[in-house]
C-alpha cells in the first residue's frame, strides 16, 4: 500500500490585512518575516492596508524598505474582507496564506507548506478539541453561534472559517470573482464556494492568545454579519436555480 506523498509547495505568499495597528505592527511584522525566512522557500508578504488613520502606513513603508519580497497595497476604506480580497488578487505564489497581524503561527505555516495533495486548503480551527482558545467568553460564544448558523444555512463541514488559512492560488482564482461578500465574511464565502465545488479542505487545531483587544466592536458586527449570511444564502439559491435550468 502506497502512502500519499505531500504535494510539494515551491513558494508561498502571506497576505496580512492591516488597519490602525501602529502599536503592534513592527513587532509582529518582524516575527512573521522571520518565520517565513526560516521556511527556506521563496515567499512574499503583502500588507493590505485599509484606511488606517494612525501611523500604520508609515510603519509599513519603513518595514518594507529594502525588502524586495514585501509589499503594501492600499484601500482607502476600512474593510477587512476587501483588504483580504485585494491581497489575494495581488499574490503571485502557488500557496496563499492569510495571517492577521495579531494572529499568526509558525506551526501553521509549516503545516501549510506540507499540505497533502488531496486538499486545496488548510484552515486553523479554534473549535477543535485539541485547540486552545484563550479569547473572551463573548468572542467564543459569537464564534460558536456563527458556525451554527453556517451549518444550518450552508451545510458546511467546516468548524471555523475565520482566522489563519492557506489556500492554493489556482482555487482562489477559480472562485474569487464569484464572491459577493466583503467586510466580515469574504473569506467564509470563499471557503464555502471552494467546498461546494467539490474540493477538500483540511482543518487543524490552533492556539489563540489575544495580544490586544479586537479593533472591531463585536456587537456592531453581529447584525452586519447576519445580513451578509442571509444575502449569501439567497445568492447561492439563485445560482443553484440557474444551474438546474441549464
C-alpha positions as CSV (number, residue, x, y, z in Angstrom):
1,X,0.0,0.0,0.0
2,X,1.5,3.3,-1.1
3,X,1.4,6.3,1.3
4,X,0.2,9.5,-0.4
5,X,3.1,11.9,-0.9
6,X,2.7,15.5,0.1
7,X,2.3,17.9,-2.8
8,X,5.5,20.0,-2.5
9,X,4.8,23.7,-2.2
10,X,7.6,25.5,-4.0
11,X,6.7,29.1,-2.9
12,X,4.1,31.0,-0.9
13,X,2.5,34.3,-0.3
14,X,1.4,35.7,3.0
15,X,-1.5,38.3,3.0
16,X,-2.0,40.4,6.1
17,X,-4.9,42.9,6.3
18,X,-3.8,45.9,8.4
19,X,-5.9,48.6,10.0
20,X,-4.7,51.0,12.7
21,X,-2.0,48.7,14.1
22,X,0.8,51.1,15.0
23,X,1.2,49.7,18.5
24,X,1.9,46.1,17.4
25,X,2.8,46.3,13.7
26,X,6.6,46.3,13.8
27,X,7.0,43.6,16.4
28,X,4.5,41.3,14.6
29,X,5.8,42.1,11.1
30,X,9.4,41.2,12.2
31,X,8.2,37.9,13.7
32,X,6.2,37.0,10.6
33,X,9.1,37.8,8.3
34,X,11.4,35.7,10.5
35,X,9.3,32.6,10.4
36,X,8.8,33.0,6.7
37,X,12.5,33.2,6.1
38,X,13.1,30.1,8.2
39,X,10.9,28.0,5.8
40,X,13.8,28.3,3.2
41,X,11.4,28.8,0.3
42,X,10.7,31.8,-1.9
43,X,8.0,33.9,-0.4
44,X,6.3,37.3,-0.4
45,X,4.4,39.2,2.2
46,X,1.6,41.6,1.2
47,X,0.4,44.1,3.7
48,X,-3.1,45.1,2.6
49,X,-3.7,48.4,4.4
50,X,-7.3,49.5,4.6
51,X,-7.9,53.1,5.7
52,X,-5.7,53.5,8.7
53,X,-5.8,56.8,10.5
54,X,-2.8,56.4,12.7
55,X,0.9,55.9,11.8
56,X,0.4,52.4,10.4
57,X,1.1,53.3,6.8
58,X,4.4,55.0,7.6
59,X,5.5,51.9,9.7
60,X,4.7,49.6,6.8
61,X,6.7,51.8,4.4
62,X,9.6,51.7,6.8
63,X,9.4,47.9,7.2
64,X,9.2,47.0,3.5
65,X,12.0,49.4,2.6
66,X,14.9,47.4,1.1
67,X,12.9,44.2,1.2
68,X,12.1,43.1,-2.4
69,X,9.7,40.4,-1.2
70,X,7.5,42.7,0.9
71,X,4.8,44.9,-0.5
72,X,2.0,47.2,0.6
73,X,-1.3,47.7,-1.2
74,X,-3.9,50.2,-0.1
75,X,-7.6,50.6,0.1
76,X,-9.0,53.9,1.3
77,X,-11.8,52.5,3.4
78,X,-11.8,50.2,6.4
79,X,-13.0,46.9,5.0
80,X,-11.3,43.7,6.2
81,X,-12.8,41.5,3.6
82,X,-11.9,43.8,0.7
83,X,-8.4,44.1,2.1
84,X,-8.1,40.3,2.1
85,X,-9.5,40.1,-1.4
86,X,-7.1,42.7,-2.7
87,X,-4.2,40.8,-1.2
88,X,-5.3,37.5,-2.6
89,X,-5.7,39.1,-6.1
90,X,-2.2,40.5,-5.9
91,X,-0.5,37.4,-4.6
92,X,1.8,35.7,-7.1
93,X,2.8,32.4,-5.5
94,X,1.2,29.0,-5.6
95,X,0.0,28.9,-2.0
96,X,-1.6,31.9,-0.4
97,X,-1.6,32.1,3.4
98,X,-3.8,34.5,5.4
99,X,-2.5,35.8,8.7
100,X,-3.7,38.7,10.8
101,X,-1.1,41.0,12.3
102,X,-2.2,39.8,15.8
103,X,-2.8,36.1,14.9
104,X,-0.1,34.0,13.1
105,X,1.8,30.8,13.8
106,X,5.0,29.2,12.7
107,X,3.4,25.8,13.2
108,X,0.5,26.6,11.0
109,X,2.9,27.9,8.3
110,X,4.9,24.7,8.4
111,X,1.6,22.7,8.2
112,X,0.5,24.7,5.2
113,X,3.7,24.1,3.3
114,X,3.2,20.3,3.8
115,X,-0.4,20.4,2.6
116,X,-1.3,17.0,1.3
117,X,-2.2,16.9,-2.4
118,X,-5.8,15.7,-1.7
119,X,-6.6,19.1,0.0
120,X,-6.8,22.5,-1.6
121,X,-6.9,24.5,1.6
122,X,-5.9,24.3,5.3
123,X,-7.8,26.1,8.0
124,X,-6.8,26.7,11.6
125,X,-9.9,25.9,13.7
126,X,-10.3,27.4,17.1
127,X,-13.1,24.9,17.8
128,X,-11.4,21.6,17.5
129,X,-10.9,19.6,20.7
130,X,-7.1,20.0,20.6
131,X,-7.3,23.8,20.2
132,X,-6.5,26.3,22.9
133,X,-8.8,29.3,22.7
134,X,-8.0,31.9,25.3
135,X,-10.3,34.6,23.9
136,X,-13.1,36.1,26.0
137,X,-16.3,34.1,26.6
138,X,-18.2,36.6,24.5
139,X,-16.0,36.1,21.5
140,X,-16.0,32.3,21.9
141,X,-19.8,32.4,22.1
142,X,-20.0,34.6,19.0
143,X,-17.8,32.1,17.0
144,X,-19.9,29.1,18.1
145,X,-23.1,30.9,17.1
146,X,-21.7,31.9,13.8
147,X,-20.6,28.4,12.9
148,X,-24.0,27.0,14.0
149,X,-25.7,29.4,11.5
150,X,-23.2,28.5,8.8
151,X,-24.0,24.8,9.2
152,X,-27.8,25.5,9.1
153,X,-27.6,27.7,6.1
154,X,-24.8,26.1,4.0
155,X,-24.4,22.5,5.3
156,X,-20.7,23.1,5.6
157,X,-18.4,20.6,7.3
158,X,-16.1,23.4,8.5
159,X,-15.9,24.1,12.2
160,X,-14.3,27.5,11.8
161,X,-13.8,29.9,8.8
162,X,-12.2,33.0,10.5
163,X,-8.5,33.3,11.2
164,X,-5.5,31.6,9.7
165,X,-5.9,29.8,6.4
166,X,-3.9,28.6,3.4
167,X,-5.4,28.1,0.0
168,X,-3.9,27.1,-3.3
169,X,-3.8,30.1,-5.6
170,X,-5.4,28.2,-8.5
171,X,-8.5,27.5,-6.4
172,X,-8.7,31.1,-5.3
173,X,-8.6,32.2,-8.9
174,X,-11.5,29.9,-9.8
175,X,-13.8,31.3,-7.1
176,X,-12.8,34.8,-6.1
177,X,-14.8,36.6,-8.8
178,X,-17.9,34.8,-7.7
179,X,-17.6,36.0,-4.1
180,X,-20.2,38.7,-3.3
181,X,-19.3,39.3,0.3
182,X,-16.8,41.7,1.8
183,X,-16.3,43.0,5.3
184,X,-16.7,40.1,7.8
185,X,-17.4,37.0,5.6
186,X,-15.4,37.4,2.5
187,X,-13.1,34.5,3.5
188,X,-16.0,32.5,4.8
189,X,-17.8,32.7,1.5
190,X,-14.6,31.8,-0.4
191,X,-14.2,28.7,1.6
192,X,-17.8,27.7,1.2
193,X,-17.6,28.1,-2.5
194,X,-14.5,26.0,-2.7
195,X,-16.1,23.3,-0.6
196,X,-19.3,23.3,-2.7
197,X,-17.2,22.9,-5.8
198,X,-16.2,19.5,-4.5
199,X,-12.7,20.3,-3.2
200,X,-11.4,19.1,0.2
201,X,-10.4,21.5,3.0
202,X,-8.4,20.3,5.9
203,X,-8.7,21.7,9.4
204,X,-6.0,21.7,12.1
205,X,-6.2,22.7,15.8
206,X,-4.7,26.1,16.8
207,X,-3.8,28.2,19.8
208,X,-5.3,31.7,20.2
209,X,-3.9,34.3,22.5
210,X,-5.3,37.8,22.2
211,X,-2.3,40.2,22.3
212,X,-4.6,43.3,22.2
213,X,-8.4,44.0,22.2
214,X,-10.2,43.4,18.9
215,X,-10.1,46.6,16.7
216,X,-13.7,45.9,15.6
217,X,-16.7,46.1,18.0
218,X,-18.3,42.7,18.0
219,X,-21.9,43.9,18.8
220,X,-21.7,46.1,15.7
221,X,-20.5,43.2,13.6
222,X,-23.3,40.8,14.5
223,X,-26.2,42.4,12.6
224,X,-24.0,43.2,9.6
225,X,-22.7,39.6,9.6
226,X,-26.2,38.1,9.8
227,X,-27.4,40.3,6.9
228,X,-24.4,39.2,4.8
229,X,-25.0,35.5,5.6
230,X,-28.7,35.6,4.5
231,X,-27.7,37.6,1.4
232,X,-25.2,34.9,0.5
233,X,-27.8,32.1,1.2
234,X,-30.1,33.8,-1.3
235,X,-27.4,34.3,-3.9
236,X,-26.4,30.6,-3.7
237,X,-30.0,29.6,-4.0
238,X,-30.3,31.7,-7.2
239,X,-27.2,30.2,-8.6
240,X,-28.5,26.7,-7.9
241,X,-31.7,27.5,-9.8
242,X,-29.7,28.8,-12.8
243,X,-27.6,25.6,-12.8
244,X,-30.6,23.3,-12.6
245,X,-32.2,25.2,-15.6
246,X,-29.1,24.5,-17.8
